Amino acid sequence: MARTLFQKVWDTHAVRTLPNGQTQLYIGLHLVHEVTSPQAFAELRERGWTVRAPQRTFATIDHIVPTAAQARPFADLMAESMTSALERNCRDFGVRFFDLASGGQGIVHVIGPENGLTQPGMTIACGDSHTSTHGAFGAIAFGIGTSQVRDVLATQTMSLSPLKVRRIEVNGRLRPGVYAKDVILHIIGLLGVKGGTGYAYEYAGDVVDRMTMDERMTICNMSIEGGARIGYVNPDQTTFDFLRDRPYAPKGADFDTAVTWWTSMASDPDAAYDDVVRIDAADIAPTVTWGINPGQSVGVNGRLPRPEDVAPGDRAGISEALEFMSFEGGQRVEGTKIDVAFIGSCTNGRLSDLREAAKIVKGQKVAAHVRAIVVPGSQKVAVAAEKEGLDQVFADAGFEWRRAGCSMCLAMNPDKLVGREICASSSNRNFKGRQGSPTGRTLLMSPAMVAAAAVAGEVVDIRTWDAHVPVGA
């Protein structure tokens, strides 16, 4: 019987069906960071338990680590406490830890793929909602809570309810200035932030087929913002080429054997889906969020909705967002003045993201009123970027070049908005208070769009960027 990748991976890792109808799944890779693991490890200690499969568990620090000054002890007592706890837990339980001294530290969803830990056909769990990122490799990856982190540490399994599968096909050609970030924001805007509830999303179509692994990771990363627990892309030659020679990927003949198996895990051509959505790439514009959830977005040259023009059930949410953001229905998002520009996060903190942004700012200067920072997704990304001179390009333009971490994506560190500042951000969430200030405002967009906004001092259409470059620049 024809099956989807989701069904194949699920069935392969199913241990048993539980009395409540959930499936006990074996977890092939467990990723751990400093914020959601301390209580889980503490409960193991209290019960005298060990980590069941330490060779399948890998840790890093990312959420709370400072990105400006990283000398220990950290000035932030909470950051120092959480980091010390993770160091102790990894040492005591035999878990591989990518710490600051390793050269491999970074955001958990960046270091997994760059080390070849993330592979097709896997089940992957992490105490972070954006674990769906790893689905770009044809894995079934999902975020879990602290109690589930404990369960996976202790048993290498966890219980989950089966999901339906929605195939989202994006076909045609993306127009210049349109990036993977715009594709996923468009999808979320179309289907809604709750549209994926109960679903795994399978991203497909010739646009996705042509995407690099970095671009696929950007799309899968924000599946959770659309309500889906899981998002994935079927593995193909692009996947295999990315994984070849990675530190933890199979080597030699074992790699060829793995490719055969990975290929077999892709969805069958005649697999049945619970729903299929088809999107024309030509309909996707550079997209910017204007509200307080990632589904409240608009093409950069479009207009914000008016409460009176939407369905009655949507009016309260639209009104709340407009009021919080100090916007008016019908206005354009283009031209919105910004105070802060942030390039980074597990969504858009990879080398290719930094390259695209650097193309925009090279030879330019950040607007005088804008505070701009670039935070590489990992130490390896930082080294590669510095080797290409990207750090100097950003510094010359007036950006701060930081060290690896989650930074201003969620502001569990010193990188925060202040007061009513409005931030052009390449991150993944624009909730109230997400970037550290209860009244701060976030506009999500692609790294290139963030870079252009930093220079212009306002949201601009990257497709007409030349018109915004200062005369004589």
C-alpha distance (Angstrom), angle and dihedral (degrees) to the residues before:
residue distance angle dihedral
M1 . . .
A2 3.82 . .
R3 3.80 113.8 .
T4 3.79 139.8 -175.4
L5 3.79 122.0 -117.7
F6 3.78 88.1 -106.7
Q7 3.79 91.8 57.0
K8 3.80 93.1 45.3
V9 3.80 94.8 50.6
W10 3.79 92.1 42.7
D11 3.80 93.1 51.1
T12 3.81 92.5 45.0
H13 3.81 92.0 54.7
A14 3.82 99.0 37.6
V15 3.80 111.6 120.7
R16 3.79 96.3 -179.8
T17 3.79 143.6 -38.3
L18 3.79 111.2 -99.6
P19 3.82 124.2 -137.5
N20 3.83 90.6 -104.9
G21 3.81 90.7 57.8
Q22 3.79 95.6 -104.8
T23 3.78 122.2 126.3
Q24 3.78 123.2 -121.4
L25 3.80 102.6 -136.0
Y26 3.77 128.4 -162.8
I27 3.82 110.0 -130.2
G28 3.79 114.8 -137.7
L29 3.81 96.5 -168.3
H30 3.79 129.6 20.8
L31 3.80 118.2 -167.3
V32 3.80 119.3 -163.4
H33 3.80 134.4 -168.1
E34 3.77 136.4 -179.6
V35 3.81 101.3 -95.5
T36 3.82 107.2 54.0
S37 3.82 99.0 29.8
P38 3.85 108.6 63.3
Q39 3.81 95.4 78.1
A40 3.80 91.4 43.3
F41 3.80 92.9 53.8
A42 3.81 89.9 43.9
E43 3.80 90.5 56.6
L44 3.82 90.2 50.9
R45 3.79 89.1 54.4
E46 3.80 92.7 47.9
R47 3.81 91.0 54.0
G48 3.79 96.5 39.8
W49 3.80 91.6 -118.2
T50 3.81 128.0 149.0
V51 3.80 131.2 -146.0
R52 3.79 103.7 -87.3
A53 3.83 97.8 -146.4
P54 3.82 110.6 13.8
Q55 3.81 89.8 169.7
R56 3.83 87.9 65.6
T57 3.82 94.3 47.4
F58 3.82 123.3 83.8
A59 3.79 129.1 176.8
T60 3.79 139.0 -161.7
I61 3.81 139.3 163.8
D62 3.77 116.8 -116.3
H63 3.80 117.9 125.2
I64 3.78 101.4 63.2
V65 3.80 101.9 20.9
P66 3.82 113.7 118.5
T67 3.79 115.0 -118.2
A68 3.81 100.2 -159.0
A69 3.82 106.0 49.3
Q70 3.80 117.0 15.3
A71 3.81 101.9 174.5
R72 3.79 112.0 133.3
P73 2.90 132.6 -85.4
F74 3.80 91.6 45.7
A75 3.79 115.9 -131.0
D76 3.81 88.2 -128.0
L77 3.82 104.6 78.8
M78 3.81 93.1 -156.3
A79 3.80 91.6 52.4
E80 3.80 91.0 48.9
S81 3.81 92.1 47.2
M82 3.81 94.4 49.4
T83 3.80 92.6 44.8
S84 3.80 92.4 49.4
A85 3.79 90.1 48.9
L86 3.80 92.0 52.4
E87 3.80 91.2 47.6
R88 3.79 90.4 52.2
N89 3.79 94.4 44.4
C90 3.80 94.2 49.4
R91 3.79 90.9 48.0
D92 3.81 94.7 47.2
F93 3.79 96.1 43.9
G94 3.81 99.1 38.5
V95 3.81 97.5 -114.2
R96 3.82 121.3 155.7
F97 3.80 107.8 -114.4
F98 3.80 124.7 -160.8
D99 3.80 96.3 -155.2
L100 3.79 129.9 171.6
A101 3.79 92.3 -87.4
S102 3.81 94.1 51.8
G103 3.79 98.9 73.8
G104 3.80 86.4 -132.2
Q105 3.80 101.4 80.8
G106 3.77 119.3 124.5
I107 3.76 146.4 110.0
V108 3.78 107.7 -30.0
H109 3.81 93.3 -123.7
V110 3.79 91.3 52.1
I111 3.80 100.1 46.2
G112 3.82 94.9 47.6
P113 3.81 94.3 62.5
E114 3.82 96.6 35.4
N115 3.81 90.1 56.0
G116 3.80 94.6 46.0
L117 3.79 91.5 -116.0
T118 3.80 89.3 123.7
Q119 3.80 109.4 73.5
P120 3.82 138.2 164.9
G121 3.77 118.9 -86.6
M122 3.80 94.1 25.6
T123 3.75 132.1 128.1
I124 3.80 107.7 -135.4
A125 3.80 127.9 -172.4
C126 3.79 132.4 -176.6
G127 3.79 135.5 164.4
D128 3.79 90.9 -110.4
S129 3.79 129.2 86.2
H130 3.81 94.6 -132.9
T131 3.79 93.3 65.2
S132 3.80 85.1 111.4
T133 3.83 84.2 84.1
H134 3.80 89.8 84.2
G135 3.80 90.6 61.2
A136 3.80 86.6 82.1
F137 3.81 85.8 82.8
G138 3.79 95.7 53.9
A139 3.79 93.5 -93.1
I140 3.79 128.4 133.4
A141 3.80 100.8 -123.7
F142 3.78 129.0 171.1
G143 3.76 142.4 167.7
I144 3.80 120.5 -112.6
G145 3.80 138.3 -168.5
T146 3.79 128.0 -111.6
S147 3.81 94.8 -94.0
Q148 3.80 88.9 53.3
V149 3.82 90.3 47.6
R150 3.80 85.4 58.2
D151 3.81 91.3 49.2
V152 3.79 93.6 50.4
L153 3.80 92.4 46.4
A154 3.80 90.8 50.9
T155 3.82 101.4 39.1
Q156 3.84 107.9 11.2
T157 3.81 85.3 -127.5
M158 3.78 138.8 86.6
S159 3.78 137.6 -178.6
L160 3.80 123.2 -108.2
S161 3.78 137.0 167.8
P162 3.81 116.2 -117.8
L163 3.79 116.5 -102.5
K164 3.76 135.3 -143.2
V165 3.81 117.0 -119.9
R166 3.79 125.1 -126.0
R167 3.80 117.9 -169.7
I168 3.82 113.2 -147.9
E169 3.78 112.7 -164.7
V170 3.80 121.0 -165.6
N171 3.79 111.0 -170.2
G172 3.78 136.4 176.6
R173 3.80 127.0 33.9
L174 3.78 128.1 -45.1
R175 3.77 111.4 -128.0
P176 3.83 120.8 -119.9
G177 3.80 110.8 -78.2
V178 3.81 93.5 28.4
Y179 3.80 115.6 114.4
A180 3.79 139.3 -178.9
K181 3.82 88.8 -91.1
D182 3.78 89.3 59.7
V183 3.80 90.8 49.6
I184 3.79 94.2 55.7
L185 3.81 93.8 41.9
H186 3.81 87.9 51.6
I187 3.82 91.1 50.3
I188 3.80 92.6 49.4
G189 3.78 91.1 46.3
L190 3.81 90.1 51.1
L191 3.81 99.0 44.9
G192 3.80 99.6 28.5
V193 3.78 134.5 -124.4
K194 3.81 90.1 -79.0
G195 3.79 96.6 37.4
G196 3.79 93.3 99.5
T197 3.79 97.3 49.9
G198 3.80 107.9 137.1
Y199 3.81 92.6 10.3
A200 3.75 141.6 105.0
Y201 3.81 110.2 -146.4
E202 3.80 119.0 -136.0
Y203 3.81 108.9 -162.3
A204 3.78 114.3 -151.9
G205 3.80 145.1 141.8
D206 3.77 130.3 101.9
V207 3.82 93.1 -71.1
V208 3.80 90.8 58.9
D209 3.80 91.0 41.5
R210 3.81 89.5 58.7
M211 3.79 94.6 46.8
T212 3.78 123.6 108.1
M213 3.79 119.2 -120.9
D214 3.81 89.9 -102.8
E215 3.80 90.0 56.0
R216 3.79 92.4 47.0
M217 3.80 89.6 50.7
T218 3.81 90.2 53.7
I219 3.80 90.9 54.5
C220 3.79 96.3 44.4
N221 3.81 90.8 44.5
M222 3.80 92.7 67.0
S223 3.81 97.3 44.1
I224 3.79 87.8 104.6
E225 3.82 89.2 57.7
G226 3.79 87.1 61.6
G227 3.80 91.6 51.9
A228 3.81 95.9 -103.2
R229 3.80 117.3 131.0
I230 3.80 91.8 -151.2
G231 3.79 136.7 24.7
Y232 3.79 124.7 -175.8
V233 3.79 146.8 167.5
N234 3.79 122.5 -146.0
P235 3.82 111.9 -106.4
D236 3.79 117.2 -107.4
Q237 3.80 140.5 156.1
T238 3.81 90.7 -63.9
T239 3.80 88.4 58.3
F240 3.79 93.9 47.6
D241 3.80 93.7 47.1
F242 3.80 90.1 52.6
L243 3.80 93.1 50.9
R244 3.79 98.3 44.9
D245 3.84 111.7 111.6
R246 3.81 94.1 3.9
P247 3.84 110.9 145.6
Y248 3.82 97.2 -107.8
A249 3.81 98.7 30.6
P250 3.82 119.2 105.7
K251 3.79 115.0 -88.3
G252 3.81 134.4 -137.2
A253 3.79 116.1 -23.6
D254 3.82 89.7 -1.5
F255 3.80 88.8 63.3
D256 3.81 91.8 53.9
T257 3.79 89.8 49.0
A258 3.79 90.1 49.5
V259 3.81 91.7 50.7
T260 3.81 89.8 55.3
W261 3.79 90.9 53.2
W262 3.80 94.0 41.4
T263 3.80 89.7 52.8
S264 3.80 91.0 52.0
M265 3.81 90.4 56.3
A266 3.81 94.0 62.5
S267 3.78 116.9 106.9
D268 3.78 113.1 -83.0
P269 3.83 113.9 -110.0
D270 3.80 91.0 -117.4
A271 3.81 96.4 42.2
A272 3.80 115.1 139.7
Y273 3.81 120.8 -125.1
D274 3.77 131.4 -158.6
D275 3.79 89.4 -133.3
V276 3.81 138.5 -0.2
V277 3.80 125.1 -155.4
R278 3.80 121.5 -170.8
I279 3.79 122.6 -160.3
D280 3.80 128.9 -172.2
A281 3.81 109.6 -134.7
A282 3.81 89.6 -144.8
D283 3.82 88.9 67.5
I284 3.82 92.4 61.9
A285 3.81 118.4 94.5
P286 3.81 130.2 178.3
T287 3.79 97.6 -69.6
V288 3.81 131.3 -147.5
T289 3.79 129.3 -175.0
W290 3.79 113.8 -128.9
G291 3.81 101.5 178.6
I292 3.79 143.4 47.0
N293 3.79 101.6 -76.8
P294 3.82 130.6 45.3
G295 3.78 92.3 -109.8
Q296 3.80 91.5 64.7
S297 3.78 97.3 84.0
V298 3.76 140.2 126.6
G299 3.78 139.1 -169.2
V300 3.78 107.7 -88.1
N301 3.79 91.8 -110.7
G302 3.80 93.7 42.4
R303 3.79 130.2 96.0
L304 3.79 130.0 -109.2
P305 3.81 115.9 -107.9
R306 3.79 122.0 -99.5
P307 3.81 114.5 -133.0
E308 3.79 91.1 -130.7
D309 3.81 91.2 56.4
V310 3.83 97.4 56.0
A311 3.78 132.8 73.3
P312 3.82 113.6 -73.5
G313 3.80 91.7 -113.6
D314 3.82 91.0 57.5
R315 3.79 98.9 46.9
A316 3.79 98.6 86.5
G317 3.80 92.9 51.9
I318 3.81 92.5 47.5
S319 3.79 91.9 47.9
E320 3.80 92.6 48.6
A321 3.79 92.1 50.6
L322 3.81 94.3 46.8
E323 3.79 91.3 49.5
F324 3.81 94.2 47.8
M325 3.79 92.8 47.5
S326 3.84 93.4 43.1
F327 3.79 89.9 -124.6
E328 3.79 130.5 135.4
G329 3.76 127.0 -135.5
G330 3.78 112.1 -101.4
Q331 3.81 96.7 26.6
R332 3.78 122.6 121.1
V333 3.79 121.4 -109.9
E334 3.80 88.7 -146.4
G335 3.78 108.5 93.4
T336 3.82 95.1 31.2
K337 3.80 107.7 146.3
I338 3.81 115.0 -124.7
D339 3.81 131.9 -157.1
V340 3.81 101.1 -168.3
A341 3.81 135.1 31.8
F342 3.80 119.7 -160.9
I343 3.80 124.8 -172.5
G344 3.79 114.6 -176.5
S345 3.85 142.8 56.9
C346 3.81 133.6 121.8
T347 3.80 87.2 -72.3
N348 3.79 99.1 55.6
G349 3.80 111.6 2.8
R350 3.81 99.3 103.7
L351 3.79 127.9 112.5
S352 3.81 94.4 -99.0
D353 3.82 90.1 53.2
L354 3.79 91.4 52.4
R355 3.80 91.1 47.9
E356 3.80 92.6 54.2
A357 3.79 92.2 48.2
A358 3.81 91.9 46.2
K359 3.82 90.3 55.3
I360 3.79 88.4 60.0
V361 3.81 98.9 46.4
K362 3.81 99.5 38.9
G363 3.77 108.2 121.6
Q364 3.82 91.3 4.0
K365 3.81 134.1 102.6
V366 3.78 129.2 -130.5
A367 3.81 110.9 -112.5
A368 3.80 111.6 -92.6
H369 3.81 94.3 -115.4
V370 3.84 95.6 48.4
R371 3.80 126.4 93.9
A372 3.82 107.0 -153.1
I373 3.79 130.6 -173.0
V374 3.80 135.7 177.8
V375 3.81 118.3 -157.0
P376 3.83 117.6 -173.7
G377 3.80 115.5 -137.3
S378 3.81 93.8 -125.9
Q379 3.76 143.3 1.3
K380 3.80 88.9 -102.8
V381 3.80 91.0 53.1
A382 3.80 89.3 50.0
V383 3.81 92.7 50.9
A384 3.80 92.2 48.1
A385 3.80 92.0 47.3
E386 3.79 92.4 48.6
K387 3.79 90.2 49.2
E388 3.81 87.8 57.9
G389 3.79 91.8 45.8
L390 3.79 94.2 -115.7
D391 3.79 92.0 133.3
Q392 3.80 89.8 59.6
V393 3.81 91.9 47.2
F394 3.79 89.6 55.7
A395 3.81 93.9 42.2
D396 3.80 92.1 50.2
A397 3.80 88.9 52.5
G398 3.80 92.4 51.7
F399 3.82 101.9 -98.9
E400 3.79 121.5 135.2
W401 3.81 110.1 -120.9
R402 3.81 107.4 -143.5
R403 3.79 138.2 -174.9
A404 3.79 125.1 -100.2
G405 3.79 121.3 -68.7
C406 3.79 145.6 97.9
S407 3.81 90.1 -83.6
M408 3.79 117.8 161.7
C409 3.78 94.5 1.0
L410 3.80 89.5 90.0
A411 3.83 102.1 -4.2
M412 3.82 98.2 -133.3
N413 3.81 84.0 145.2
P414 3.82 136.6 46.2
D415 3.84 92.2 -69.6
K416 3.80 101.1 98.1
L417 3.77 142.2 140.6
V418 3.79 116.7 -111.1
G419 3.78 122.5 -135.6
R420 3.80 114.5 -46.0
E421 3.80 95.3 -12.6
I422 3.77 114.7 148.8
C423 3.79 117.9 -140.7
A424 3.78 132.3 -158.0
S425 3.79 99.7 -147.3
S426 3.80 137.2 -178.0
S427 3.81 90.3 -156.4
N428 3.81 129.1 104.2
R429 3.82 111.3 -110.7
N430 3.78 133.7 54.9
F431 3.81 99.1 -179.0
K432 3.78 120.3 145.4
G433 3.80 108.2 -80.3
R434 3.79 93.6 5.9
Q435 3.80 94.1 129.3
G436 3.77 97.1 46.8
S437 3.80 105.4 -86.7
P438 3.82 119.6 87.9
T439 3.78 88.7 -141.5
G440 3.81 98.9 34.8
R441 3.79 118.1 120.0
T442 3.80 128.4 -139.3
L443 3.80 130.5 -157.9
L444 3.81 111.9 -168.3
M445 3.81 118.1 -149.4
S446 3.80 142.4 136.9
P447 3.83 120.6 -65.6
A448 3.81 90.3 -109.4
M449 3.79 90.5 53.3
V450 3.81 90.6 48.4
A451 3.80 90.4 51.0
A452 3.80 91.9 50.3
A453 3.80 91.9 47.6
A454 3.80 90.5 50.9
V455 3.79 91.4 56.2
A456 3.80 96.5 39.9
G457 3.81 93.3 41.7
E458 3.78 89.3 -131.9
V459 3.79 141.1 57.2
V460 3.80 109.6 -73.6
D461 3.78 136.2 178.2
I462 3.80 106.1 -104.2
R463 3.80 88.8 -151.5
T464 3.81 89.8 67.4
W465 3.79 95.4 35.5
D466 3.81 94.0 133.0
A467 3.77 89.1 65.8
H468 3.80 90.5 60.4
V469 3.81 98.4 47.1
P470 3.83 108.2 109.8
V471 3.79 114.9 -108.3
G472 3.79 111.4 -94.7
A473 3.81 93.9 19.1
